[in-house]
Amino acid sequence: MILNIVILAFVTLQRLGELWLSNRNTKRLLASGAHEVAPGHYPLIVAVHVLWLAALWWLAPWQRLRPLWLVLFVLLQIGRLWVVRTLGERWTTRIIVLPRTALVRRGPYRWTDHPNYWIVVGEIAALPLAFGLSSVALIFSILNAAVLAIRIREENRALRP
């Protein structure tokens, strides 16, 4: 039980830290002439992630850990750090477009346009599965797919030359 709570606390603090970093980067980007695109779907993304964490906090503390799923989740965290490091001050949880600036094409962006979303898809499933919560993994994977469909469409539209 204690390890489960430590894992949940880590993920919660990680997400809060990412929101802080995202807000800092967003303010800097906007101050340098960037603009936000399609902000209307952002509350849906936040809601899915907050409810996912809430469901895990409610159900996971008393579950037996599944080590293979936990290892996968840890590997996904390494991927998450790679994405954040690659984008640097351009990383944000919103769609922020900086005009006349080339898209990043290094790091994981060499292989795919949206590596962070692939990582999030994995995380949304892997962490609940690490706690044996397959129904949570399924429900939030479906909800995440719905918001990502909107997000990716809007982001692709915004980044089109």
N, CA, C and O of each residue as an XYZ file, in Angstrom:
644
protein
N       0.823     -1.204      0.000
C       0.000      0.000      0.000
C       0.864      1.264      0.000
O       0.553      2.229     -0.697
N       1.940      1.256      0.777
C       2.781      2.446      0.863
C       3.447      2.725     -0.482
O       3.500      3.876     -0.914
N       3.956      1.686     -1.152
C       4.581      1.888     -2.454
C       3.573      2.449     -3.462
O       3.913      3.320     -4.263
N       2.353      1.957     -3.423
C       1.315      2.471     -4.319
C       1.088      3.967     -4.093
O       0.960      4.731     -5.050
N       1.039      4.374     -2.849
C       0.825      5.787     -2.528
C       2.033      6.621     -2.971
O       1.873      7.736     -3.468
N       3.226      6.084     -2.790
C       4.432      6.790     -3.249
C       4.378      6.983     -4.764
O       4.696      8.063     -5.261
N       3.982      5.958     -5.490
C       3.879      6.052     -6.954
C       2.840      7.099     -7.347
O       3.092      7.935     -8.215
N       1.677      7.051     -6.710
C       0.625      8.021     -7.016
C       1.050      9.445     -6.664
O       0.754     10.385     -7.401
N       1.741      9.598     -5.542
C       2.231     10.924     -5.154
C       3.250     11.429     -6.170
O       3.226     12.603     -6.539
N       4.145     10.551     -6.625
C       5.132     10.932     -7.636
C       4.444     11.418     -8.902
O       4.790     12.474     -9.432
N       3.473     10.654     -9.389
C       2.781     11.019    -10.640
C       2.013     12.326    -10.456
O       2.012     13.176    -11.348
N       1.369     12.490     -9.320
C       0.628     13.721     -9.053
C       1.568     14.922     -9.013
O       1.292     15.948     -9.635
N       2.673     14.798     -8.285
C       3.643     15.895     -8.209
C       4.282     16.163     -9.566
O       4.555     17.313     -9.913
N       4.520     15.107    -10.329
C       5.061     15.269    -11.675
C       4.108     16.098    -12.527
O       4.531     17.037    -13.202
N       2.829     15.753    -12.498
C       1.846     16.483    -13.296
C       1.727     17.943    -12.854
O       1.612     18.840    -13.690
N       1.753     18.178    -11.554
C       1.702     19.558    -11.060
C       2.942     20.335    -11.495
O       2.842     21.502    -11.873
N       4.104     19.694    -11.443
C       5.325     20.327    -11.915
C       5.268     20.637    -13.396
O       5.751     21.679    -13.841
N       4.679     19.735    -14.156
C       4.537     19.966    -15.599
C       3.597     21.131    -15.879
O       3.833     21.911    -16.801
N       2.543     21.253    -15.096
C       1.641     22.402    -15.279
C       2.369     23.707    -14.980
O       2.190     24.699    -15.687
N       3.192     23.705    -13.933
C       3.979     24.900    -13.616
C       4.919     25.235    -14.775
O       4.980     26.384    -15.212
N       5.655     24.230    -15.274
C       6.584     24.435    -16.382
C       5.844     24.890    -17.636
O       6.298     25.792    -18.339
N       4.718     24.269    -17.908
C       3.920     24.642    -19.075
C       3.454     26.090    -18.985
O       3.546     26.835    -19.960
N       2.957     26.487    -17.824
C       2.495     27.876    -17.651
C       3.649     28.858    -17.816
O       3.486     29.909    -18.435
N       4.809     28.524    -17.267
C       5.980     29.391    -17.420
C       6.363     29.522    -18.896
O       6.592     30.623    -19.395
N       6.429     28.377    -19.585
C       6.794     28.398    -20.999
C       5.745     29.111    -21.843
O       6.087     29.842    -22.772
N       4.476     28.902    -21.525
C       3.397     29.561    -22.264
C       3.523     31.073    -22.139
O       3.424     31.786    -23.137
N       3.740     31.566    -20.932
C       3.886     33.011    -20.727
C       5.065     33.555    -21.524
O       4.954     34.615    -22.141
N       6.178     32.855    -21.521
C       7.358     33.300    -22.274
C       7.083     33.311    -23.776
O       7.440     34.256    -24.479
N       6.442     32.247    -24.253
C       6.146     32.175    -25.683
C       5.192     33.282    -26.108
O       5.413     33.933    -27.129
N       4.134     33.502    -25.334
C       3.172     34.558    -25.662
C       3.839     35.929    -25.638
O       3.532     36.786    -26.468
N       4.748     36.137    -24.693
C       5.455     37.409    -24.603
C       6.388     37.628    -25.791
O       6.733     38.765    -26.114
N       6.795     36.531    -26.440
C       7.702     36.671    -27.584
C       6.966     36.621    -28.925
O       7.591     36.445    -29.971
N       5.646     36.774    -28.895
C       4.883     36.882    -30.133
C       4.103     35.644    -30.536
O       3.474     35.635    -31.594
N       4.128     34.615    -29.730
C       3.354     33.408    -30.036
C       1.873     33.646    -29.746
O       1.503     34.631    -29.106
N       1.029     32.725    -30.230
C      -0.398     32.803    -29.936
C      -0.935     31.389    -29.691
O      -0.415     30.403    -30.215
N      -1.984     31.326    -28.884
C      -2.611     30.043    -28.581
C      -3.663     29.732    -29.630
O      -4.373     30.618    -30.106
N      -3.747     28.454    -29.981
C      -4.713     27.987    -30.972
C      -5.662     26.990    -30.292
O      -5.231     26.148    -29.503
N      -6.934     27.095    -30.603
C      -7.975     26.152    -30.168
C      -7.955     25.863    -28.658
O      -7.861     24.705    -28.250
N      -8.044     26.906    -27.839
C      -8.008     26.665    -26.393
C      -9.274     26.013    -25.832
O      -9.283     25.570    -24.684
N     -10.331     25.953    -26.624
C     -11.608     25.445    -26.123
C     -11.587     23.995    -25.668
O     -12.365     23.620    -24.792
N     -10.718     23.171    -26.241
C     -10.685     21.756    -25.863
C      -9.789     21.498    -24.649
O      -9.830     20.411    -24.071
N      -8.986     22.483    -24.261
C      -8.020     22.289    -23.178
C      -8.675     21.857    -21.855
O      -8.146     20.964    -21.193
N      -9.797     22.451    -21.448
C     -10.435     21.973    -20.211
C     -10.818     20.481    -20.267
O     -10.818     19.804    -19.238
N     -11.140     19.975    -21.454
C     -11.448     18.543    -21.573
C     -10.213     17.688    -21.292
O     -10.302     16.654    -20.630
N      -9.071     18.125    -21.798
C      -7.829     17.393    -21.544
C      -7.518     17.399    -20.050
O      -7.183     16.364    -19.476
N      -7.630     18.558    -19.432
C      -7.375     18.668    -17.998
C      -8.344     17.781    -17.219
O      -7.936     17.089    -16.286
N      -9.599     17.796    -17.587
C     -10.606     16.992    -16.891
C     -10.286     15.496    -16.984
O     -10.376     14.783    -15.985
N      -9.918     15.027    -18.155
C      -9.584     13.598    -18.313
C      -8.421     13.231    -17.405
O      -8.453     12.197    -16.738
N      -7.394     14.072    -17.376
C      -6.219     13.752    -16.562
C      -6.502     13.854    -15.064
O      -6.020     13.032    -14.285
N      -7.271     14.847    -14.664
C      -7.617     14.979    -13.244
C      -8.487     13.803    -12.797
O      -8.262     13.235    -11.728
N      -9.474     13.441    -13.607
C     -10.337     12.314    -13.249
C      -9.577     10.995    -13.249
O      -9.848     10.129    -12.417
N      -8.625     10.829    -14.173
C      -7.766      9.638    -14.215
C      -6.982      9.518    -12.909
O      -6.951      8.456    -12.286
N      -6.352     10.614    -12.507
C      -5.600     10.590    -11.251
C      -6.525     10.348    -10.053
O      -6.183      9.589     -9.147
N      -7.681     10.988    -10.050
C      -8.627     10.796     -8.946
C      -9.069      9.331     -8.854
O      -9.142      8.768     -7.762
N      -9.361      8.726     -9.995
C      -9.751      7.306     -9.999
C      -8.627      6.434     -9.460
O      -8.872      5.480     -8.722
N      -7.396      6.764     -9.829
C      -6.258      5.985     -9.327
C      -6.081      6.165     -7.822
O      -5.842      5.195     -7.102
N      -6.198      7.399     -7.349
C      -6.082      7.636     -5.907
C      -7.195      6.909     -5.139
O      -6.977      6.443     -4.020
N      -8.363      6.816     -5.732
C      -9.498      6.172     -5.067
C      -9.343      4.650     -5.052
O      -9.649      4.002     -4.051
N      -8.867      4.081     -6.166
C      -8.878      2.625     -6.311
C      -7.527      1.929     -6.136
O      -7.483      0.770     -5.725
N      -6.447      2.608     -6.436
C      -5.147      1.929     -6.524
C      -4.421      1.658     -5.201
O      -3.665      0.688     -5.139
N      -4.602      2.444     -4.153
C      -3.764      2.230     -2.964
C      -3.808      0.811     -2.392
O      -2.831      0.369     -1.788
N      -4.889      0.106     -2.564
C      -5.021     -1.215     -1.953
C      -4.776     -2.361     -2.928
O      -4.977     -3.525     -2.578
N      -4.352     -2.049     -4.125
C      -4.163     -3.079     -5.157
C      -2.743     -3.640     -5.111
O      -1.812     -2.991     -4.634
N      -2.606     -4.844     -5.612
C      -1.287     -5.474     -5.749
C      -0.643     -4.950     -7.025
O      -1.280     -4.892     -8.077
N       0.629     -4.570     -6.919
C       1.349     -4.041     -8.086
C       1.703     -5.141     -9.072
O       2.033     -6.261     -8.682
N       1.632     -4.810    -10.343
C       2.062     -5.690    -11.439
C       3.366     -5.097    -11.980
O       3.334     -4.095    -12.695
N       4.510     -5.701    -11.648
C       5.809     -5.099    -11.955
C       6.056     -4.808    -13.431
O       6.660     -3.783    -13.748
N       5.620     -5.658    -14.332
C       5.900     -5.411    -15.753
C       5.223     -4.136    -16.251
O       5.809     -3.377    -17.023
N       4.001     -3.906    -15.811
C       3.299     -2.681    -16.208
C       3.953     -1.456    -15.571
O       4.008     -0.384    -16.173
N       4.444     -1.631    -14.357
C       5.134     -0.526    -13.691
C       6.446     -0.197    -14.414
O       6.788      0.976    -14.565
N       7.172     -1.209    -14.857
C       8.398     -0.985    -15.632
C       8.062     -0.242    -16.921
O       8.775      0.687    -17.301
N       6.991     -0.638    -17.594
C       6.580      0.066    -18.811
C       6.269      1.530    -18.496
O       6.666      2.422    -19.247
N       5.576      1.778    -17.411
C       5.253      3.144    -17.029
C       6.528      3.952    -16.779
O       6.621      5.107    -17.193
N       7.501      3.353    -16.108
C       8.770      4.041    -15.853
C       9.476      4.357    -17.171
O      10.018      5.450    -17.330
N       9.477      3.423    -18.109
C      10.083      3.668    -19.415
C       9.369      4.812    -20.137
O      10.006      5.623    -20.808
N       8.068      4.869    -19.997
C       7.314      5.977    -20.595
C       7.696      7.315    -19.965
O       7.673      8.347    -20.636
N       8.048      7.300    -18.678
C       8.480      8.544    -18.025
C       9.807      9.031    -18.605
O      10.042     10.234    -18.719
N      10.662      8.091    -18.967
C      11.919      8.452    -19.628
C      11.607      9.103    -20.978
O      12.223     10.102    -21.349
N      10.649      8.531    -21.708
C      10.217      9.129    -22.972
C       9.633     10.513    -22.757
O       9.895     11.421    -23.546
N       8.857     10.689    -21.718
C       8.252     11.994    -21.400
C       9.349     13.034    -21.157
O       9.275     14.153    -21.664
N      10.357     12.659    -20.386
C      11.465     13.580    -20.123
C      12.218     13.924    -21.408
O      12.660     15.058    -21.589
N      12.361     12.954    -22.286
C      13.034     13.180    -23.565
C      12.271     14.220    -24.395
O      12.873     15.116    -24.987
N      10.956     14.090    -24.428
C      10.125     15.052    -25.166
C      10.256     16.450    -24.570
O      10.474     17.417    -25.300
N      10.125     16.561    -23.255
C      10.191     17.863    -22.590
C      11.568     18.492    -22.807
O      11.672     19.687    -23.083
N      12.605     17.698    -22.684
C      13.965     18.210    -22.884
C      14.195     18.631    -24.337
O      14.835     19.647    -24.603
N      13.668     17.843    -25.267
C      13.839     18.172    -26.685
C      13.186     19.501    -27.025
O      13.773     20.316    -27.736
N      11.986     19.728    -26.528
C      11.281     20.980    -26.837
C      11.767     22.151    -25.994
O      11.629     23.305    -26.400
N      12.327     21.868    -24.837
C      12.855     22.933    -23.986
C      11.801     23.967    -23.657
O      10.715     23.628    -23.189
N      12.121     25.241    -23.903
C      11.202     26.327    -23.563
C       9.975     26.371    -24.462
O       9.057     27.156    -24.222
N       9.951     25.542    -25.486
C       8.773     25.485    -26.366
C       7.770     24.428    -25.905
O       6.692     24.315    -26.488
N       8.104     23.646    -24.863
C       7.186     22.618    -24.387
C       6.075     23.264    -23.570
O       6.333     24.077    -22.682
N       4.853     22.898    -23.877
C       3.685     23.392    -23.150
C       2.554     22.385    -23.304
O       2.569     21.557    -24.214
N       1.585     22.460    -22.420
C       0.429     21.567    -22.511
C      -0.663     22.145    -23.400
O      -1.697     21.511    -23.610
N      -0.441     23.325    -23.914
C      -1.395     23.982    -24.802
C      -0.837     23.987    -26.220
O       0.317     23.621    -26.439
N      -1.648     24.398    -27.172
C      -1.163     24.556    -28.545
C      -0.740     26.016    -28.694
O      -1.572     26.910    -28.851
N       0.556     26.230    -28.643
C       1.115     27.574    -28.753
C       1.962     27.611    -30.023
O       2.885     26.814    -30.188
N       1.644     28.529    -30.901
C       2.346     28.647    -32.179
C       3.214     29.888    -32.156
O       2.740     30.992    -31.889
N       4.499     29.690    -32.442
C       5.447     30.790    -32.540
C       5.711     31.026    -34.020
O       6.420     30.245    -34.656
N       5.139     32.111    -34.582
C       5.272     32.356    -36.029
C       6.732     32.434    -36.480
O       7.622     32.844    -35.736
N       6.931     32.027    -37.719
C       8.234     32.090    -38.374
C       9.311     31.309    -37.633
O      10.487     31.672    -37.668
N       8.907     30.251    -36.972
C       9.853     29.391    -36.269
C       9.674     27.972    -36.786
O       8.554     27.466    -36.861
N      10.783     27.334    -37.142
C      10.728     25.971    -37.675
C      10.274     24.990    -36.595
O      10.558     25.164    -35.410
N       9.570     23.967    -37.034
C       9.176     22.902    -36.113
C      10.413     22.150    -35.641
O      11.405     22.052    -36.363
N      10.347     21.627    -34.441
C      11.436     20.820    -33.902
C      11.432     19.477    -34.622
O      10.394     18.822    -34.714
N      12.581     19.069    -35.129
C      12.704     17.800    -35.851
C      13.872     16.971    -35.332
O      14.479     16.203    -36.078
N      14.181     17.131    -34.048
C      15.235     16.323    -33.435
C      14.624     15.503    -32.310
O      13.427     15.596    -32.038
N      15.457     14.702    -31.660
C      14.963     13.856    -30.583
C      13.870     12.940    -31.104
O      13.975     12.434    -32.221
N      12.828     12.717    -30.321
C      11.760     11.821    -30.766
C      10.956     12.380    -31.941
O      10.237     11.641    -32.613
N      11.079     13.687    -32.186
C      10.357     14.317    -33.294
C      10.962     13.964    -34.652
O      10.407     14.320    -35.692
N      12.092     13.271    -34.644
C      12.650     12.758    -35.908
C      11.749     11.678    -36.491
O      11.684     11.502    -37.707
N      11.057     10.960    -35.619
C      10.299      9.780    -36.055
C       8.793      9.977    -36.088
O       8.097      9.283    -36.828
N       8.287     10.899    -35.309
C       6.839     11.106    -35.260
C       6.528     12.557    -34.910
O       7.304     13.211    -34.213
N       5.410     13.050    -35.387
C       5.016     14.427    -35.113
C       4.518     14.637    -33.681
O       4.596     15.748    -33.157
N       4.021     13.605    -33.060
C       3.379     13.764    -31.755
C       3.865     12.723    -30.741
O       3.056     11.947    -30.235
N       5.167     12.689    -30.433
C       5.650     11.649    -29.513
C       5.043     11.756    -28.119
O       4.824     10.739    -27.462
N       4.771     12.972    -27.662
C       4.205     13.118    -26.326
C       2.827     12.464    -26.227
O       2.479     11.895    -25.192
N       2.052     12.546    -27.296
C       0.713     11.951    -27.247
C       0.794     10.430    -27.219
O      -0.015      9.778    -26.559
N       1.761      9.861    -27.929
C       1.958      8.403    -27.866
C       2.333      7.993    -26.448
O       1.876      6.963    -25.953
N       3.161      8.796    -25.800
C       3.558      8.501    -24.424
C       2.350      8.590    -23.498
O       2.156      7.727    -22.642
N       1.544      9.623    -23.666
C       0.352      9.783    -22.820
C      -0.613      8.610    -23.018
O      -1.192      8.112    -22.052
N      -0.784      8.174    -24.256
C      -1.640      7.003    -24.516
C      -1.143      5.809    -23.707
O      -1.930      5.096    -23.084
N       0.171      5.601    -23.725
C       0.748      4.496    -22.957
C       0.568      4.671    -21.461
O       0.229      3.718    -20.760
N       0.793      5.879    -20.967
C       0.671      6.146    -19.529
C      -0.746      5.933    -19.016
O      -0.958      5.329    -17.964
N      -1.709      6.438    -19.774
C      -3.114      6.343    -19.361
C      -3.517      4.883    -19.173
O      -4.346      4.569    -18.318
N      -2.931      3.995    -19.971
C      -3.224      2.561    -19.836
C      -2.297      1.869    -18.845
O      -2.756      1.089    -18.010
N      -0.998      2.145    -18.927
C      -0.013      1.364    -18.171
C      -0.121      1.549    -16.658
O      -0.017      0.573    -15.915
N      -0.327      2.778    -16.189
C      -0.368      2.964    -14.741
C      -1.565      2.249    -14.101
O      -1.374      1.548    -13.107
N      -2.776      2.392    -14.619
C      -3.863      1.602    -14.033
C      -3.601      0.094    -14.120
O      -3.928     -0.647    -13.193
N      -3.016     -0.355    -15.222
C      -2.726     -1.781    -15.365
C      -1.655     -2.230    -14.369
O      -1.646     -3.388    -13.952
N      -0.757     -1.324    -13.988
C       0.235     -1.647    -12.960
C      -0.439     -1.939    -11.620
O       0.112     -2.652    -10.782
N      -1.620     -1.389    -11.430
C      -2.388     -1.634    -10.213
C      -3.496     -2.676    -10.427
O      -4.300     -2.922     -9.529
N      -3.533     -3.282    -11.610
C      -4.555     -4.287    -11.900
C      -5.928     -3.703    -12.180
O      -6.936     -4.397    -12.048
N      -5.980     -2.449    -12.561
C      -7.252     -1.755    -12.783
C      -7.538     -1.655    -14.277
O      -7.446     -0.576    -14.864
N      -7.881     -2.771    -14.879
C      -8.092     -2.795    -16.330
C      -9.286     -1.945    -16.753
O      -9.265     -1.364    -17.839
N     -10.321     -1.858    -15.930
C     -11.479     -1.044    -16.298
C     -11.109      0.436    -16.327
O     -11.584      1.170    -17.194
N     -10.269      0.885    -15.396
C      -9.812      2.280    -15.397
C      -8.968      2.536    -16.642
O      -9.113      3.573    -17.290
N      -8.091      1.599    -16.976
C      -7.260      1.732    -18.177
C      -8.138      1.847    -19.417
O      -7.879      2.689    -20.277
N      -9.157      1.026    -19.521
C     -10.033      1.036    -20.691
C     -10.854      2.324    -20.781
O     -10.885      2.968    -21.830
N     -11.505      2.693    -19.706
C     -12.373      3.883    -19.708
C     -11.574      5.131    -20.045
O     -11.988      5.927    -20.888
N     -10.423      5.306    -19.386
C      -9.656      6.530    -19.616
C      -8.884      6.497    -20.929
O      -8.553      7.550    -21.474
N      -8.594      5.316    -21.441
C      -7.999      5.238    -22.779
C      -8.999      5.706    -23.828
O      -8.627      6.390    -24.782
N     -10.256      5.344    -23.656
C     -11.299      5.791    -24.588
C     -11.507      7.304    -24.479
O     -11.587      7.995    -25.495
N     -11.593      7.817    -23.250
C     -11.766      9.261    -23.062
C     -10.563     10.030    -23.606
O     -10.721     11.065    -24.255
N      -9.365      9.521    -23.339
C      -8.154     10.173    -23.833
C      -8.113     10.158    -25.361
O      -7.718     11.146    -25.978
N      -8.516      9.053    -25.968
C      -8.538      8.979    -27.438
C      -9.481     10.039    -28.011
O      -9.190     10.647    -29.041
N     -10.603     10.253    -27.340
C     -11.566     11.253    -27.823
C     -10.972     12.661    -27.768
O     -11.104     13.424    -28.725
N     -10.318     13.013    -26.652
C      -9.756     14.365    -26.572
C      -8.513     14.506    -27.449
O      -8.249     15.586    -27.977
N      -7.751     13.426    -27.607
C      -6.585     13.496    -28.486
C      -6.981     13.635    -29.957
O      -6.258     14.252    -30.739
N      -8.108     13.070    -30.327
C      -8.577     13.233    -31.707
C      -8.805     14.708    -32.006
O      -8.443     15.193    -33.078
N      -9.402     15.415    -31.065
C      -9.611     16.856    -31.220
C      -8.267     17.572    -31.194
O      -7.978     18.403    -32.055
N      -7.465     17.249    -30.215
C      -6.183     17.928    -30.010
C      -5.263     17.802    -31.226
O      -4.724     18.799    -31.707
N      -5.090     16.591    -31.713
C      -4.169     16.366    -32.826
C      -4.680     17.045    -34.093
O      -3.893     17.611    -34.851
N      -5.985     16.995    -34.327
C      -6.551     17.683    -35.489
C      -6.254     19.177    -35.418
O      -5.816     19.774    -36.401
N      -6.492     19.776    -34.262
C      -6.276     21.221    -34.096
C      -4.792     21.566    -34.169
O      -4.417     22.574    -34.769
N      -3.958     20.747    -33.571
C      -2.517     21.015    -33.596
C      -1.966     20.887    -35.016
O      -1.170     21.718    -35.454
N      -2.384     19.862    -35.720
C      -1.928     19.711    -37.123
C      -2.368     20.894    -37.968
O      -1.604     21.390    -38.796
N      -3.589     21.345    -37.764
C      -4.098     22.499    -38.505
C      -3.263     23.749    -38.171
O      -2.922     24.528    -39.061
N      -2.946     23.929    -36.902
C      -2.198     25.117    -36.473
C      -0.753     25.102    -36.973
O      -0.181     26.157    -37.245
N      -0.174     23.939    -37.093
C       1.241     23.847    -37.469
C       1.460     23.674    -38.965
O       2.598     23.648    -39.432
N       0.374     23.557    -39.710
C       0.490     23.427    -41.167
C       1.105     24.700    -41.734
O       0.721     25.803    -41.344
N       2.067     24.552    -42.662
C       2.698     25.754    -43.241
C       1.725     26.575    -44.075
O       2.104     27.609    -44.625
